Amino acid sequence: MIKLAVIGSNSFAASHFIDYALSNTNNEILGVSRRPEKNDIFLPYKKNGNSSRFSFHQFDLNRDMAELLDFLDKEQPENIINYAAQSEVGPSWENPIHWYNTNVIGVVNLTNHLRKQPYVKKYIHISSPEVYGSCEGKVNEDCPFNPSTPYAASKASGDMFIQILIKQFTFPAILVRSTNYYGPGQQLFKIIPRSIIYIKSGKKIQLHGGGRAIKSFIHIRDVCAGMLKIMEKGRLGEIYHLSPPSFYSVRDIVQRICLILGCNFSEVTQAVEERPGQDAAYIISSEKAKQIGWEPKITIDSGLRECVDWVNKNWDVIKKQSLLYNHIP
C-alpha cells in the first residue's frame, strides 16, 4: 500500500484512473484539482466501493502553488501523477499564454520542487502525442518534437524541462502519451458524447473538414490499465505510449454512433471548414507499454455502445448541461 497523489483529479482521464486504482490496488489516493468536484455522473470513483481510501483537496496549479507544495510535503505521497493541463487544442490559439502558464510555468514550478523531495519515488507526467505534430510512418517514443499548435508547443516545453531534470538530477519521472481517449463521463463538448447528445436533441453535428481526420480512439479503461502498469512496472526516465492498433476517421466514428442510435448519418451531420493545426494521421508505437504487459482490449463498437448507454442513463442531468468548452485561465 502506498500513498498516491493525482493532480487534476476532476479531469475525465484522472477521475477514471482513480476509480480504476481504487478497484485494483490498496493505495490511499489524494485527489487534487483547481475546481470543486463535478457532478457525480462525471466522477466514476464516487460510486466505487473503496472510495473511503480517496480524499479530495482543492488547489489551483497556477494560483495556489505554494499551498499545493506545502500540502504535498506534508502528505508525502510516494507516487504523483500529474494530469493537470490546459488540454484543448483549438482554443489554445485564442489565449496561448494561459496554456503556457499551466503547461509550462506550472509544470516547472511543481517538478523543480518535487525533484528535491526524497519522499517522491515516482512522478508520472501526462503528456500528449500532439507534441510530435505531423509525422510520417510509425512514431516511436524518441520521435523529435514538431508541434503545430500553441497547446502542443506548451506540452512539449513542459516535457523538455522534465527531461532536463531526469538528465541532470535523476528525477524519478516517467512521461506518458496516450492517443484520443474516450468513454462514459467524457467532457460533453468532445466529438463522441456531443454527437450522441446532438442526435438525441435533433441537432446537426458539425464535422470539421467533413470528419476526414484520422484519430486513434482508445477506451479510457484501456488507458487506465496502461497507467497502472506504468506506475507499477515502468522504468524511470522512460516515455511510454498508450495507443490502440486500429484507427478511425471522425466521420466513421459518427457513422457508428448513428448505427447504434438507428439514425441516418447524412440527415444528422453537416461538413464545416477544418480547424487550423489539424495534424495528419500517424501510427503511434506502444511497444514499450506492451513490454511491461499492457494491451488494449475494448473494441470501438462496444466502447461506443457504453457511451450511448451512459448518456441515456444520465439524460435528465446531461440535457441540462452546457455543451460548450468553458475556458478557465
C-alpha positions as CSV (number, residue, x, y, z in Angstrom):
1,M,0.0,0.0,0.0
2,I,1.3,3.4,-1.0
3,K,0.1,7.0,-0.9
4,L,-0.7,8.3,-4.4
5,A,-1.4,11.9,-5.3
6,V,-3.4,12.5,-8.5
7,I,-3.2,16.1,-9.7
8,G,-6.1,17.2,-12.0
9,S,-8.4,14.7,-10.4
10,N,-11.5,16.4,-11.8
11,S,-10.5,15.6,-15.3
12,F,-12.0,12.8,-17.4
13,A,-8.9,10.7,-17.5
14,A,-7.8,11.2,-13.9
15,S,-11.2,10.5,-12.4
16,H,-11.3,7.2,-14.3
17,F,-7.8,6.3,-13.2
18,I,-8.7,7.0,-9.6
19,D,-11.7,4.7,-10.0
20,Y,-9.6,2.0,-11.6
21,A,-6.8,2.3,-9.0
22,L,-9.3,2.1,-6.1
23,S,-10.6,-1.2,-7.6
24,N,-7.2,-2.7,-8.5
25,T,-4.8,-1.5,-5.7
26,N,-4.9,-0.9,-1.9
27,N,-3.5,2.6,-2.3
28,E,-4.6,5.7,-0.5
29,I,-5.3,8.3,-3.1
30,L,-5.2,12.1,-2.7
31,G,-7.1,13.9,-5.4
32,V,-6.1,17.5,-6.3
33,S,-8.0,19.8,-8.6
34,R,-8.5,23.5,-9.0
35,R,-12.3,23.4,-9.0
36,P,-14.7,21.6,-6.6
37,E,-15.7,18.1,-7.6
38,K,-18.0,17.8,-10.6
39,N,-21.4,16.2,-10.7
40,D,-21.2,12.6,-9.7
41,I,-22.1,11.3,-13.2
42,F,-18.7,12.6,-14.4
43,L,-16.7,11.1,-11.5
44,P,-16.8,7.3,-11.6
45,Y,-14.9,7.0,-8.3
46,K,-17.8,8.4,-6.4
47,K,-19.6,5.0,-6.8
48,N,-16.5,2.9,-6.1
49,G,-16.9,0.7,-3.0
50,N,-13.4,1.6,-1.9
51,S,-13.9,5.4,-2.1
52,S,-13.1,5.7,1.6
53,R,-9.4,5.5,0.5
54,F,-9.9,8.6,-1.6
55,S,-9.9,12.2,-0.4
56,F,-10.3,15.4,-2.4
57,H,-8.3,18.6,-2.0
58,Q,-8.8,21.8,-3.9
59,F,-5.7,23.6,-5.1
60,D,-5.1,25.6,-8.3
61,L,-1.8,24.8,-10.0
62,N,-1.4,28.4,-11.1
63,R,-2.8,30.4,-8.1
64,D,-2.1,28.1,-5.2
65,M,1.3,26.6,-6.0
66,A,2.8,27.4,-2.6
67,E,-0.1,25.9,-0.8
68,L,-0.1,22.8,-3.1
69,L,3.6,22.2,-2.5
70,D,3.1,22.6,1.3
71,F,0.3,20.0,1.1
72,L,2.4,17.5,-0.8
73,D,5.3,18.0,1.5
74,K,3.0,17.3,4.5
75,E,1.3,14.3,3.0
76,Q,4.5,12.9,1.3
77,P,2.9,10.7,-1.4
78,E,5.4,8.3,-2.8
79,N,3.9,8.4,-6.3
80,I,2.5,11.5,-8.0
81,I,0.6,11.5,-11.3
82,N,0.0,14.9,-12.9
83,Y,-3.0,15.1,-15.3
84,A,-3.4,18.8,-14.8
85,A,-3.2,20.8,-18.0
86,Q,-4.9,23.3,-20.3
87,S,-5.7,20.5,-22.8
88,E,-7.8,21.8,-25.6
89,V,-6.1,22.3,-29.0
90,G,-8.4,24.7,-30.9
91,P,-9.0,27.3,-28.1
92,S,-5.2,27.5,-27.4
93,W,-4.9,29.9,-30.4
94,E,-7.1,32.5,-28.6
95,N,-5.1,32.9,-25.4
96,P,-1.9,30.9,-25.7
97,I,-0.4,32.5,-22.6
98,H,-3.0,30.6,-20.5
99,W,-1.7,27.3,-21.9
100,Y,1.9,28.3,-21.2
101,N,1.0,29.4,-17.7
102,T,-0.3,25.9,-16.8
103,N,1.5,23.6,-19.1
104,V,5.0,25.2,-18.8
105,I,5.3,27.5,-15.8
106,G,3.0,25.4,-13.5
107,V,4.9,22.2,-14.5
108,V,8.3,23.9,-14.0
109,N,7.4,25.2,-10.5
110,L,5.9,21.8,-9.5
111,T,8.6,19.5,-10.8
112,N,11.5,21.7,-9.8
113,H,10.3,21.5,-6.2
114,L,9.5,17.8,-6.3
115,R,12.9,16.8,-7.7
116,K,14.4,18.0,-4.3
117,Q,12.0,15.9,-2.2
118,P,13.2,12.5,-1.0
119,Y,9.7,11.2,-0.5
120,V,9.0,11.2,-4.2
121,K,9.7,7.8,-5.6
122,K,7.9,8.2,-9.0
123,Y,6.4,11.2,-10.8
124,I,4.3,10.3,-13.8
125,H,3.6,13.2,-16.2
126,I,0.7,13.0,-18.6
127,S,1.9,14.4,-21.9
128,S,0.4,14.2,-25.4
129,P,1.2,12.8,-28.9
130,E,0.4,16.3,-30.1
131,V,4.0,17.2,-29.4
132,Y,5.0,15.2,-32.4
133,G,2.9,17.3,-34.8
134,S,2.5,15.9,-38.3
135,C,4.7,12.9,-38.9
136,E,5.1,10.1,-41.4
137,G,5.3,6.4,-40.6
138,K,5.5,4.9,-37.1
139,V,6.0,7.3,-34.3
140,N,8.3,5.9,-31.6
141,E,8.9,7.3,-28.1
142,D,12.1,9.1,-29.3
143,C,10.5,10.9,-32.2
144,P,11.5,14.6,-32.3
145,F,9.1,17.3,-31.4
146,N,7.3,19.1,-34.2
147,P,4.3,20.9,-32.5
148,S,1.8,22.7,-34.7
149,T,-0.5,24.4,-32.2
150,P,0.1,26.5,-29.0
151,Y,-1.3,23.6,-26.9
152,A,1.2,21.2,-28.5
153,A,4.1,23.6,-28.1
154,S,3.3,24.2,-24.4
155,K,3.2,20.5,-23.7
156,A,6.5,20.0,-25.5
157,S,8.1,22.8,-23.4
158,G,6.9,21.2,-20.1
159,D,8.1,17.8,-21.3
160,M,11.6,19.1,-22.2
161,F,12.0,20.7,-18.7
162,I,11.1,17.3,-17.1
163,Q,13.6,15.6,-19.3
164,I,16.3,18.0,-18.2
165,L,15.5,17.2,-14.6
166,I,15.8,13.5,-15.4
167,K,19.2,14.0,-17.1
168,Q,20.7,16.4,-14.6
169,F,19.2,15.3,-11.2
170,T,18.0,11.7,-11.9
171,F,14.5,13.0,-11.2
172,P,12.3,9.8,-10.9
173,A,9.9,10.8,-13.7
174,I,8.1,8.9,-16.4
175,L,6.2,10.6,-19.3
176,V,3.1,9.0,-20.8
177,R,1.5,10.0,-24.1
178,S,-2.0,8.5,-24.8
179,T,-3.9,8.9,-28.0
180,N,-7.6,10.0,-28.3
181,Y,-9.2,8.5,-25.3
182,Y,-13.0,8.3,-24.9
183,G,-15.6,6.7,-22.7
184,P,-18.5,7.3,-20.3
185,G,-18.2,10.6,-18.4
186,Q,-16.1,12.4,-21.1
187,Q,-16.5,16.2,-21.4
188,L,-19.7,16.8,-23.3
189,F,-18.1,19.0,-26.0
190,K,-15.9,16.1,-27.2
191,I,-17.0,14.6,-30.5
192,I,-18.4,11.3,-29.2
193,P,-20.6,12.5,-26.3
194,R,-21.5,15.6,-28.3
195,S,-22.6,13.5,-31.3
196,I,-24.8,11.3,-29.1
197,I,-26.4,14.3,-27.4
198,Y,-27.0,16.2,-30.7
199,I,-28.7,13.2,-32.2
200,K,-30.9,12.8,-29.2
201,S,-31.7,16.5,-29.3
202,G,-32.4,16.8,-33.0
203,K,-29.3,19.0,-33.7
204,K,-26.9,18.8,-36.6
205,I,-23.4,17.5,-35.9
206,Q,-20.7,19.7,-37.4
207,L,-17.9,17.7,-38.8
208,H,-14.7,19.8,-39.3
209,G,-13.2,19.0,-42.7
210,G,-16.0,16.6,-43.3
211,G,-14.8,14.4,-40.5
212,R,-11.8,13.2,-42.6
213,A,-9.3,13.5,-39.8
214,I,-8.0,10.1,-38.6
215,K,-7.8,9.5,-34.9
216,S,-6.6,6.7,-32.6
217,F,-9.6,6.3,-30.3
218,I,-8.8,4.3,-27.2
219,H,-11.2,3.5,-24.4
220,I,-10.4,5.2,-21.1
221,R,-10.3,1.9,-19.2
222,D,-7.6,0.6,-21.5
223,V,-5.7,3.8,-20.8
224,C,-6.2,3.3,-17.0
225,A,-4.9,-0.3,-17.2
226,G,-1.8,1.1,-19.0
227,M,-1.3,3.8,-16.5
228,L,-1.4,1.3,-13.6
229,K,1.1,-1.0,-15.4
230,I,3.4,2.0,-15.9
231,M,3.1,3.1,-12.3
232,E,3.9,-0.3,-11.0
233,K,6.4,-1.6,-13.7
234,G,7.5,1.4,-15.7
235,R,11.2,2.3,-15.9
236,L,12.2,5.7,-14.5
237,G,13.2,8.2,-17.2
238,E,11.3,6.5,-19.9
239,I,8.5,7.6,-22.2
240,Y,5.5,5.3,-22.8
241,H,2.8,5.5,-25.5
242,L,-0.7,4.1,-25.0
243,S,-2.4,3.7,-28.4
244,P,-4.8,1.2,-30.0
245,P,-4.0,-1.0,-33.0
246,S,-6.8,0.4,-35.1
247,F,-7.5,3.9,-36.4
248,Y,-10.8,5.6,-37.4
249,S,-11.8,8.8,-39.1
250,V,-14.1,11.1,-37.1
251,R,-16.7,10.5,-39.9
252,D,-16.5,6.8,-39.3
253,I,-17.0,7.2,-35.5
254,V,-20.1,9.3,-36.0
255,Q,-21.4,6.8,-38.6
256,R,-21.0,4.0,-36.0
257,I,-22.9,6.1,-33.4
258,C,-25.7,6.7,-35.9
259,L,-25.9,3.0,-36.5
260,I,-26.2,2.3,-32.7
261,L,-28.9,5.0,-32.4
262,G,-30.7,4.0,-35.6
263,C,-30.5,7.3,-37.5
264,N,-29.4,8.5,-40.9
265,F,-25.8,9.9,-41.0
266,S,-26.5,12.4,-43.8
267,E,-29.5,13.8,-42.0
268,V,-27.8,14.5,-38.7
269,T,-24.4,15.8,-39.9
270,Q,-23.0,18.9,-41.6
271,A,-19.5,19.4,-43.1
272,V,-17.7,22.6,-42.0
273,E,-14.2,24.0,-42.5
274,E,-11.2,22.2,-41.0
275,R,-9.7,23.7,-37.9
276,P,-6.1,25.2,-38.1
277,G,-3.3,23.0,-36.9
278,Q,-5.0,19.7,-37.6
279,D,-2.2,17.1,-37.7
280,A,-2.1,14.3,-40.3
281,A,-2.8,10.8,-39.2
282,Y,0.2,8.7,-38.0
283,I,0.8,5.5,-36.2
284,I,1.9,5.7,-32.5
285,S,4.0,2.8,-31.4
286,S,3.1,1.3,-28.0
287,E,5.9,-1.3,-27.9
288,K,7.4,-0.2,-24.6
289,A,4.0,-0.4,-22.9
290,K,3.5,-3.9,-24.4
291,Q,6.8,-5.0,-23.0
292,I,5.5,-4.4,-19.5
293,G,2.4,-6.4,-20.1
294,W,-0.2,-3.9,-21.5
295,E,-2.5,-4.5,-24.3
296,P,-5.8,-2.6,-25.2
297,K,-8.8,-4.9,-25.0
298,I,-12.0,-2.8,-25.6
299,T,-13.3,-2.7,-29.2
300,I,-14.5,0.6,-30.6
301,D,-18.1,-0.6,-31.1
302,S,-18.5,-1.9,-27.5
303,G,-16.9,1.3,-26.2
304,L,-19.3,3.5,-28.3
305,R,-22.3,1.5,-27.0
306,E,-21.1,2.1,-23.5
307,C,-21.0,5.8,-24.2
308,V,-24.5,5.8,-25.6
309,D,-25.8,3.8,-22.6
310,W,-24.1,6.4,-20.2
311,V,-25.8,9.3,-22.0
312,N,-29.2,7.5,-22.0
313,K,-28.9,6.6,-18.3
314,N,-28.0,10.1,-17.2
315,W,-30.0,12.0,-19.8
316,D,-32.0,14.0,-17.2
317,V,-28.8,15.6,-16.0
318,I,-26.9,15.7,-19.3
319,K,-29.6,17.5,-21.2
320,K,-29.3,20.5,-18.8
321,Q,-25.5,20.8,-19.1
322,S,-23.7,23.1,-21.5
323,L,-22.1,21.5,-24.5
324,L,-19.6,24.4,-24.9
325,Y,-16.0,24.3,-23.8
326,N,-15.7,26.6,-20.7
327,H,-12.2,28.0,-20.7
328,I,-10.8,28.9,-17.2
329,P,-7.3,30.5,-17.2
